[in-house]
Amino acid sequence: MEILVRRFASTYVARCLSTSLTRSASNFRTRFPSKIGSLCSFSHSSVTTVEGDAAVNCLGFRTWHNGGGTFHHSASIDPTAVVEIGAVVHSNSVVGPSVHIGSGSVIGHAVTIGQSTKIGFNVALSNCTVGDFCVIHNGVCVGQDGFGFFVDEQGTMKKKPQMLNVKIGMNVEIGSNTCIDRGSWRDTIIGNNTKIDNLVQIGHNVIIGDCCLLCGQVGIAGSVTIGDYVTLGGRVAIRDHVSVGSKTSAGAACCLELCHQRH
């Protein structure tokens, strides 16, 4: 008899506790409706699953074995590549052999990175391809929209479509906090063996040839064409649609506009 009483009491306590928890959860959802469902989900579809040796979350991302970074299951990453913890490689991207991606860097959708390229911390790559043996230093942004706007007949500011890409050649070095915009009517192109200093702005549709040197704070407006072996000193500014011939040198703080320079 005593055993039956204990079992009954235990069952009764469990039911009371279950009812209390259910009511608490219901009250929480009533008081904080925006928090439920937007920040978390309790459905089985959101839980992490295991596929092989890597955990896969509901968005299809896994942890990379070499460095602890995160990658989408549709990305193609060579086993020798290092993706440091805090870095993310998004869907359909291709990362070649011996590539090193630093913490905080984001490799966007369908980006291609050639072999032995080194990417620093907090780099953002999107809408681009990067060749072999490149060095991209901390804070670089490649492939964002170019600066293109116009005012329509109603006086409203409109954005021009920026839909194309950036193509970076082989053995290119890009200094910290440099920005290279994607193309609008043609791809933005950086030629082989070109070296770019810190804090350089390269606008949309710009084509830069091979073996060029761009020093700090150079600003190149949209649709400029630069030949091979061109040297631009610090803070050189080039106006849009200007063509600069091969083997041209421009001293610091020069401004090149509406001209065709050839040597």
CORVEN-V112677 format. One record per pair of residues at least 24 apart in sequence whose ideal C-beta (glycine too) atoms are under 10 Angstrom apart, sorted by the first residue. I is the first residue (numbers start at 0). J is the second residue. Records with the same first field share a line. If there is no record, write none. Layout:
I->J  J
This chain:
58->90
59->90
60->87  88  89  90
61->88
63->87  88  94  100
65->99
66->99  100  101  102
67->102
68->100  101  102  103  104  106
69->105
70->94  100  106
71->106  108
73->108  109
74->106  108  109  110
75->111
76->100  106  112
77->112  114
79->114  115
80->112  114  115  116
81->117  118
82->106  118
83->118  120
85->120  121
86->118  120  121  122
88->112  124
89->124  125
92->124  125
93->128
94->118  129
95->129  130  131
96->131
97->131  132
98->129  131  133
99->134
100->124  135
101->135  136  137
103->137  138
104->135  137  138  139
105->140
107->141  142  143
109->164
110->141  142  164  165
111->166
112->167
113->167  168  169  170
114->169
115->170
116->167  169  170  171
117->172
118->173
119->173  175
120->175
121->175  176
122->173  175
123->178
124->165  167  179
125->164  165  181
126->161  162  163  164  165  180  181  182  186  187
127->164  165  166  167  179  181  186  187  189
128->164  165  166  167  168  186
129->165  166  167  168  169  171  173  189
130->166  167  168  169  170  171  189  190  191
131->168  169  170  171  191
132->169  170  171  172  191  192
133->167  168  169  170  171  172  173  189  191
134->170  171  172  173  174  194
135->167  171  172  173  174  175  177  195
136->172  173  174  175  176  177  195  196  197
137->174  175  176  197
138->174  175  176  177  178  197  198
139->173  174  175  176  177  178  179  195  197  199
140->176  177  178  179  180
141->165  167  173  177  178  179  180  181  187  189  201
142->167  178  179  180  181  182  187
143->178  179  180  181  203
144->180  181  183  203
145->179  180  181  182  183  187  201  202  203  204  205  220  221  222
146->180  200  202  203  220  221
147->180  183  184  202  203  204  221
159->183  184  203
160->184
161->203  204
163->187  203  204
164->188
165->189  201  203  205
166->190  206
167->191  193  195  207
168->192  193  207  208  209
169->193  209
170->194  209  210
171->195  207  209  211
172->196
173->197  199  201  213
174->198  199  213  214  215
175->199  215
176->200
177->201  213  215  216  217
178->202
179->203  205  207  219
180->204  205  219  221
182->206  221  222
183->221  222
184->221  222
185->222  224
187->219  221  222
188->224  225
189->213  225
190->225  226  227  228  229
191->227
192->227  228
193->225  227  228  229
194->230
195->231
196->231  233
198->233  234
199->231  233  235
200->236
201->225  237
202->237  239
203->239
204->239  240
205->237  239
206->242
207->231  243
208->243  244  245  246
209->245
210->245  246
211->243  245  247
212->248
214->249  251
215->251
216->251  252
217->249  251
218->254
219->243  255
220->255  256
223->255
224->259
225->255
226->260  261  262
228->262
229->260  262
231->255
